Amino acid sequence: MILPGERVLLVDDILTTGGSLLAMIPAVEAMGGEIVECVVLVDRSGGRATLTSPATGRTYPLRSLWQLDLPTYEPGAATCPRCAAGEPVHAPGSTGAAAPVGA
């Protein structure tokens, strides 16, 4: 339970789109909590510095312990270099061995 006026630090493990934190912000605001900052362990967003509440429009500072720059592409030869090269898509299996997607 968060009491009105209670200071809150939102923490998440990995930030890619910010969806998890953005889902938590309105709940904390609705309970009257004061979000001091949002912190993630790994930032894969490309260096996002703030998060804006979808409910109130208020902006909160965002910090990370580590920024990881991983390029991502929409599927298709027009946007993905590996798709354009005809390389098959693989996803790691539970054993750590690569397995074709959909297998």
Rosetta blueprint (number, residue, H / E / L):
1 M L
2 I L
3 L L
4 P L
5 G L
6 E L
7 R E
8 V E
9 L E
10 L E
11 V E
12 D E
13 D E
14 I E
15 L E
16 T L
17 T L
18 G L
19 G H
20 S H
21 L H
22 L H
23 A H
24 M H
25 I H
26 P H
27 A H
28 V H
29 E H
30 A H
31 M L
32 G L
33 G L
34 E E
35 I E
36 V E
37 E E
38 C E
39 V E
40 V E
41 L E
42 V E
43 D E
44 R L
45 S L
46 G L
47 G L
48 R L
49 A L
50 T E
51 L E
52 T E
53 S L
54 P L
55 A L
56 T L
57 G L
58 R L
59 T E
60 Y E
61 P E
62 L E
63 R E
64 S E
65 L E
66 W E
67 Q E
68 L L
69 D L
70 L L
71 P L
72 T L
73 Y L
74 E L
75 P L
76 G L
77 A L
78 A L
79 T L
80 C L
81 P H
82 R H
83 C H
84 A H
85 A L
86 G L
87 E L
88 P L
89 V L
90 H E
91 A E
92 P E
93 G L
94 S L
95 T L
96 G L
97 A L
98 A E
99 A E
100 P E
101 V L
102 G L
103 A L
